[in-house]
Amino acid sequence: MKKLSFKIIVTVIMIIVGFIVIQWLLPNQETTESGSVTIQIYNEASELVYEGTHDFEKGMYLYDVLDASFELTCAN
């Protein structure tokens, strides 16, 4: 029983340490100021099919900007 408790405690500690390391290593993708982004979409023939400028606010992610402007779906 002692051995099992020790293994559980070590596992929980390693999960917490791993989470902290991942959060520390991965850069924050959140914007630090507001602005705008220009999006250009081309088809296979290199023809421009969409061009638009979209504003974003501080704290937004690129996904938030795209989700507000387009209907995003998961490709299978």
Rosetta constraint file for C-alpha pairs under 8 A:
AtomPair CA 1 CA 5 HARMONIC 6.31 0.50
AtomPair CA 2 CA 6 HARMONIC 6.20 0.50
AtomPair CA 3 CA 7 HARMONIC 6.26 0.50
AtomPair CA 4 CA 8 HARMONIC 6.22 0.50
AtomPair CA 5 CA 9 HARMONIC 6.19 0.50
AtomPair CA 6 CA 10 HARMONIC 6.14 0.50
AtomPair CA 7 CA 11 HARMONIC 6.03 0.50
AtomPair CA 8 CA 12 HARMONIC 6.19 0.50
AtomPair CA 9 CA 13 HARMONIC 6.19 0.50
AtomPair CA 10 CA 14 HARMONIC 6.10 0.50
AtomPair CA 11 CA 15 HARMONIC 6.19 0.50
AtomPair CA 12 CA 16 HARMONIC 6.28 0.50
AtomPair CA 13 CA 17 HARMONIC 6.13 0.50
AtomPair CA 14 CA 18 HARMONIC 5.90 0.50
AtomPair CA 15 CA 19 HARMONIC 6.13 0.50
AtomPair CA 16 CA 20 HARMONIC 6.27 0.50
AtomPair CA 17 CA 21 HARMONIC 6.16 0.50
AtomPair CA 18 CA 22 HARMONIC 6.15 0.50
AtomPair CA 19 CA 23 HARMONIC 6.20 0.50
AtomPair CA 20 CA 24 HARMONIC 6.13 0.50
AtomPair CA 21 CA 25 HARMONIC 6.07 0.50
AtomPair CA 22 CA 26 HARMONIC 6.00 0.50
AtomPair CA 23 CA 27 HARMONIC 7.91 0.50
AtomPair CA 29 CA 61 HARMONIC 6.59 0.50
AtomPair CA 30 CA 58 HARMONIC 7.92 0.50
AtomPair CA 30 CA 59 HARMONIC 5.37 0.50
AtomPair CA 30 CA 60 HARMONIC 5.81 0.50
AtomPair CA 30 CA 61 HARMONIC 5.26 0.50
AtomPair CA 31 CA 57 HARMONIC 7.78 0.50
AtomPair CA 31 CA 58 HARMONIC 5.51 0.50
AtomPair CA 31 CA 59 HARMONIC 5.03 0.50
AtomPair CA 31 CA 60 HARMONIC 5.78 0.50
AtomPair CA 31 CA 61 HARMONIC 6.49 0.50
AtomPair CA 32 CA 58 HARMONIC 5.40 0.50
AtomPair CA 32 CA 59 HARMONIC 6.17 0.50
AtomPair CA 33 CA 57 HARMONIC 6.64 0.50
AtomPair CA 33 CA 58 HARMONIC 4.43 0.50
AtomPair CA 33 CA 59 HARMONIC 7.32 0.50
AtomPair CA 34 CA 55 HARMONIC 7.64 0.50
AtomPair CA 34 CA 56 HARMONIC 5.56 0.50
AtomPair CA 34 CA 57 HARMONIC 4.17 0.50
AtomPair CA 34 CA 58 HARMONIC 4.63 0.50
AtomPair CA 35 CA 55 HARMONIC 5.76 0.50
AtomPair CA 35 CA 56 HARMONIC 5.51 0.50
AtomPair CA 35 CA 57 HARMONIC 6.57 0.50
AtomPair CA 36 CA 53 HARMONIC 6.50 0.50
AtomPair CA 36 CA 54 HARMONIC 5.37 0.50
AtomPair CA 36 CA 55 HARMONIC 4.08 0.50
AtomPair CA 36 CA 56 HARMONIC 5.65 0.50
AtomPair CA 37 CA 53 HARMONIC 5.54 0.50
AtomPair CA 37 CA 54 HARMONIC 5.38 0.50
AtomPair CA 37 CA 55 HARMONIC 6.43 0.50
AtomPair CA 37 CA 56 HARMONIC 7.71 0.50
AtomPair CA 38 CA 51 HARMONIC 7.13 0.50
AtomPair CA 38 CA 52 HARMONIC 5.61 0.50
AtomPair CA 38 CA 53 HARMONIC 4.17 0.50
AtomPair CA 38 CA 54 HARMONIC 6.31 0.50
AtomPair CA 39 CA 50 HARMONIC 7.61 0.50
AtomPair CA 39 CA 51 HARMONIC 5.57 0.50
AtomPair CA 39 CA 52 HARMONIC 5.43 0.50
AtomPair CA 39 CA 53 HARMONIC 6.21 0.50
AtomPair CA 39 CA 54 HARMONIC 7.74 0.50
AtomPair CA 40 CA 48 HARMONIC 7.06 0.50
AtomPair CA 40 CA 49 HARMONIC 7.74 0.50
AtomPair CA 40 CA 50 HARMONIC 5.59 0.50
AtomPair CA 40 CA 51 HARMONIC 4.43 0.50
AtomPair CA 40 CA 52 HARMONIC 6.75 0.50
AtomPair CA 41 CA 48 HARMONIC 6.02 0.50
AtomPair CA 41 CA 49 HARMONIC 5.74 0.50
AtomPair CA 41 CA 50 HARMONIC 5.03 0.50
AtomPair CA 41 CA 51 HARMONIC 6.48 0.50
AtomPair CA 42 CA 46 HARMONIC 5.39 0.50
AtomPair CA 42 CA 47 HARMONIC 5.31 0.50
AtomPair CA 42 CA 48 HARMONIC 4.51 0.50
AtomPair CA 42 CA 49 HARMONIC 5.46 0.50
AtomPair CA 42 CA 50 HARMONIC 7.07 0.50
AtomPair CA 43 CA 47 HARMONIC 5.57 0.50
AtomPair CA 43 CA 48 HARMONIC 6.72 0.50
AtomPair CA 43 CA 49 HARMONIC 6.59 0.50
AtomPair CA 54 CA 65 HARMONIC 7.07 0.50
AtomPair CA 54 CA 69 HARMONIC 7.78 0.50
AtomPair CA 55 CA 65 HARMONIC 7.54 0.50
AtomPair CA 56 CA 60 HARMONIC 6.54 0.50
AtomPair CA 56 CA 65 HARMONIC 6.34 0.50
AtomPair CA 60 CA 64 HARMONIC 6.09 0.50
AtomPair CA 60 CA 65 HARMONIC 7.29 0.50
AtomPair CA 61 CA 65 HARMONIC 6.74 0.50
AtomPair CA 62 CA 66 HARMONIC 6.26 0.50
AtomPair CA 63 CA 67 HARMONIC 5.85 0.50
AtomPair CA 64 CA 68 HARMONIC 6.15 0.50
AtomPair CA 65 CA 69 HARMONIC 6.48 0.50
AtomPair CA 66 CA 70 HARMONIC 5.70 0.50
AtomPair CA 66 CA 72 HARMONIC 7.60 0.50
AtomPair CA 67 CA 71 HARMONIC 6.33 0.50
AtomPair CA 67 CA 72 HARMONIC 6.09 0.50
